[in-house]
Amino acid sequence: MKGNTNTIKPKSAWQKTACLMLTVLLVACTLIGCGGKSSGGSTAKETSELTKVTLNEVAHSIFYAPMYVAIEEGYFKEEGIDLTLVTGFGADKTMTAVLTDEADIGFMGSESTIYTYAGGTDDYVVNFAQLTQRAGNFLVSRTPIDDFSWDMLKGTTVLGGRAGGMPEMVFEFILKKNNIDPTADLSIDQSIDFGSTAAAFSGGQGDFTVEFEPHATSLEAKGDGYVVASLGEDSGYVPYTAFSAKKSYLEANPDVIQSFTNALQKGMDYVAGHTPEEIAKIIQPQFEETNLETLTTIVNRYHQQDTWKTDLIFEEDAFTLLENILEEAGELPQRVPYEDLVNTEFAQKAAGVNDK
């Protein structure tokens, strides 16, 4: 019986070379296709390698400019993080988001971490980076006042903040520094939701209101109010806001926290080395409803009062001051250990500072 005449014959040398060249060409084309730029400016491979992190901020305010610089300049992506920013509209809501794992990291007043710890939460929330070192709100009057003094608030109604929140406690801290009794010498209306006080003031409620930006400047622009005092200047240096995460998240994701902190430090460095005009241009996409001139005015106001730290290290003296303010406000259930609620390791590394 004859053999199979359809057996495959060995390829000639030139056929082998042609096949090899074709294979190389196909592989090269495939790699180029995979490495093409995506609409976000990163390659598909780069995008897939980013770690997703959800950050819940207490409010969306120009007060937090270094964080928005880090976002707009792409510092989080440089550090391998795909950041989702969510606004909580209140420290209580931000803390809830962190505790329920709706957010990986919270950005709020550190008083909330003290309350949670003192309440007996096992997996409590730890502060790892402090952003602001002054209060970011302003006292707005219904009429212009050239020579304002705090005793002018006696007998008036002020639209204040939530009981136990940093805005309200710092306000009362200033009042007491000026020998004013917050409960007897004036009326503080705390019934209005966070973020709605400016609208209420425009509608005729209160003689004064305590406002963050851009609401303070917006009231001035509309002729509905006039900034007469800075709570940041009159309260002195206060650890107003910080980034925090559950103890379990920090322990399980130290590299992510370090990368996150590195990106923030780049934002801090940018703010420290650039003018308010330059900062305003960078963060404008975060505040499209605010024109550049107004935005620059607000950034300059914060810049002049030394709002932002140059590093993110939450020092023990600052934590002690925070507890003093809480205690004076009658909101401190018990003194809590600095070592438990503050971790400076990540901020020190980001700033290039050796462990103490």
N, C-alpha and C positions, 0 to 999 in steps of 0.2 A: 504494500500500500504506500502510495506516495505521501511524503510529508506535506504539511500545511504550507501552502505557497504564500500565505498572508502574514508570515512572521515579520516583526519589525526589524528593519536593518539598522545597524549602528549608524549614527549621524557622522557626517564628514566633519572635519575640523572647522570649516567655515560655518557650518550649521550650528555647531556647539557655541561658537563665538557670537553668532547672531542672537541665539536664544539667551545667552548670558547678558548681552547688551540690552535686550528687550526687557528682561527681568529687572535689571538695575533701573531702567527708565521708568517702569511701572511703579517700583518701590519709591523712587524719588518723587514721582507725581503724587503718589498717595500721601507721602510725608508733607509735601507742600500744601496739599488740600487740607490736611489735618491741622497744619500750623498757620492757616490763614487768619487774618485779623477778624474779630467779631465786631459787632456794632458798638460794643462798649470799649473798644480799643485794646482788649486783651485777646489772646489766642484762645481757641476752644479748650485746648489742653490746660492753659493757665486758669481759665474760668472754672473748670471742673476741679482743679486742685485747691481752690479757695475754700476756707472753712466758713460756714455760715454762722453768723452771730447776730442775735436779736438784742438790740439795746433799747430799753424803755427810758425815755427822758421825762422828767417831772413837768417840764414845759418847753415850748419851742421859743427861745428868747435869744436876742443878740447878746445877752449877758454871757452866753456860753460860746462865744466866738471861736476860741481855739479848737473846740470840737468840730465846728462846721468847716473851719479851715482844713482840718485833717481829712474830712470827708471830700470836700471840693478839690483838694490837691491830690487826691488819690493815695494818701498815706496808708489807709487801711488795706487797700488792695496791694500796695507795695509790701505790706507785712503779711500777706496771705489771707486776708479776711474779707469775706463778702458780707458787708454790714447792712442790716435792716434796722432803720430807725423808726421807733414808734413813740408817739407823745402820750403820756399817761394822764396829763392834766390833774396833777396832785400827787404828793409824795405817798399818800395812802394807797392810791391806785397803782403807782409804780412799784411799791413794795409788794402789793398783792400779785402783780404780774411776775415778779421775781420768785416769790415763794411758791407759786403754782406752776412754775416752769414755762409760762407764756413768754418770758424774757430770760435771756442768759445773764445779762448785766443790767443793773439799774443805775440811773443817774438822778440823784435827789439829795435832799438834806440828810446829813448823817444821823440826825436825831431819830429817824425812822429805824435805823439799825439798832440803836440803843433800846427803843421801845420793844422791838422784836426779841432781842436778847433777854431783856428783863422780863418779858412775858413767858419765858421758859421754852422758846422754840429750840428744838434740838439741832436742826440744820439751819442755824442762824446765818445772817447776812453780814459779810465782812467787807470793810472799806479797803480799797487797794490803791486809789489814786484821787488826790484832792485837786480840783480844778480852780475854784474861786476862793479868794481870801478876804473878800468884802461882801457885804450885802449888795444886792443888785437892784433894789427898789428905791423909789423916790416918793417924797410927800408932795402931793399936788393939792393946791388951794383953788377955791372957786374964784378968787379975785387975786390980782397981783399983790405981792408983799415984798417990798424992797429990803427991809431989815427984819427978816424972820427970826423969831426965837421960839423955842419949844413951848414956853409957857402960854403962847398964844392959842394953844390947843385946849386950854382949860375952858370948860363950859360948851365945847363944840361936839359935833358928831363926826366921827372918822370911820370911813369904810375900811375895815381891817381884814386880816386873814384868818385862816382856820386855826382854832385853838390847838396848841401843841405843835404847830408848824413853824419853821424857821422865820418866815416873813413876820408873823405876828409876834413871836418871842423876841426877835431883834428889835422890833418896834417898841415893845413894852420895856425892853432892856434900856433903850435910849430914854424913854420917858422917866424911868426910875433914876437914871444918871442925872436927869435934870430936875429931880425932886418932884416929879409928877406922879400921882397915884393913878394907874390905868383904870381902876375900877370906880374911883370916887370923883376924880377931877374932870373926866370927860366920858363920853359915851362911844364905845367902839362897836360898830355893827359888824358882827361876824356871821350874819345869816346869808350872805351872798356867795354863790359858788365861785371857786377860783377861776379867774379869767373873765368874770362878768362884772367886776366892780367898776371898770371904766365906763361901760355902757350904762350902768346904774347911776354913776356920777353924772354923766351927760344928761340923764333923764331927770336930774334934780335931787337925787338922794345924797345926803351928807354935806358937810361943810369942807371936808378934806377927804382925800383918798390916798391909800398907799398903793403905788403901781410899779410894775416892772415895765421895761421897754419891750416893744415899741409903744405901749399904751400911754405912757407918760407924755412922750413927745407928740403922740397923736392927739391927745387932749389939748395940748398947747396949739397944735396946728389948726384945730377946729375952733379955738377960742373958748373951749369949755373948761379949761383949767390951766394952772400955771405951776411949774415945778419950783418949789420954794426951799427944799432941803434934800440932801442925799443921805439915806440911811447908812450907806456904805461908809461915808466919811465920818458921820457922827457916832457910829458904833465901834469904829476901829477895825482892826484885823480880826475876822471871824471865819472859821472854816465852814463856809456857807453850803457848798455842794461838793459831792464826791461820787466816784464810781464804786459800785459794790456788787458782789455776787455771793451766792450761797457758798458756805464753807465746803460743801461737797463738790461744787462746780470748780472752785479754785484748786482743790486737791486733785481732781480728775483731769483738769485742763490747764496746767501751769503754762504750757507753751502758747496756748491761745491767749491767756491773760497777759503774758509777756508781750506778745505781738500787738495786742490791743493797746497796751500801755505805751509801747514804742511809737505807735502811730499817733497817739495823743501827744506824746512829748515832742514829736515833729511839729505838731500844730502849735504847741506852746512856744517852741523855738521860733517859728515863723512870726507869731504875734509879737514876741519880744524884739524881733529884729526888723519890723516893718512899721510903716506909718498907718494911722487910722484910715487914711484914704485907700491905701493898698489893701488893708484888711477888709474894708467894706466892699471893695470890688470882688474880692475872692468869695465872700460869703453871700453876695447878693442873690444867687440862685436859690438860696434857702429862704429868702424873704422877698419874693417877687412882688408882694403887695406894697412894699416899702421902697420909695424911690432912693436913688443912690445918695442924693444930698442929705436926706433925712437919716439914712443908714450911717453915713459918715459922721454926722452929728452925734448919733447915739454911741457909736464905737469910740469916738473921741471922748465922750463923757465918761465912759467906763475906763478908757485908757488913762485919763487924767487922775482918776481916783485910785489907781494902782489895783485894779480889780483882780487881775490874773497873776497867779504864781509863775515863777520861771521854771519850776519843776513840779512834779506831781506828788511829792513826798508829804504824807499826812503826819506832821510832827506831834509828839505827845503833848507839848504845851498847848497846841491848838485844840486837841481833843479835850484837855482839861478845861479850857475856856468854854468849849461847847457844853460840857456837863455843868459848869457854873451857871451858864445862861438857862439851861433846862431846870436846874435846881431853883434858881431865883424865880422862874416862872411857875414853879409848883408842878412841873411836868416830869420830874425825874423820879421814877419809882425807887431806884437804887443806883449807887455808883457802880459802874461796870468796868472791867479791866481793859485798858488800852490794848494790851497784848492780844486779847481775844478778838477785838473788833476792828483792829487795824493791822494790815500787812503791808509793810513798806518795801518788801523785797523787790517787787516788780518795778516800782517807781524809781528805786535806787539804781537798778540795773539800766533802766531807760535813760536816766540822767547821767549815767557813768559814774555813780557814787559807790564807793566800796561799802560793804556792810559795816555797821558800827559795832 
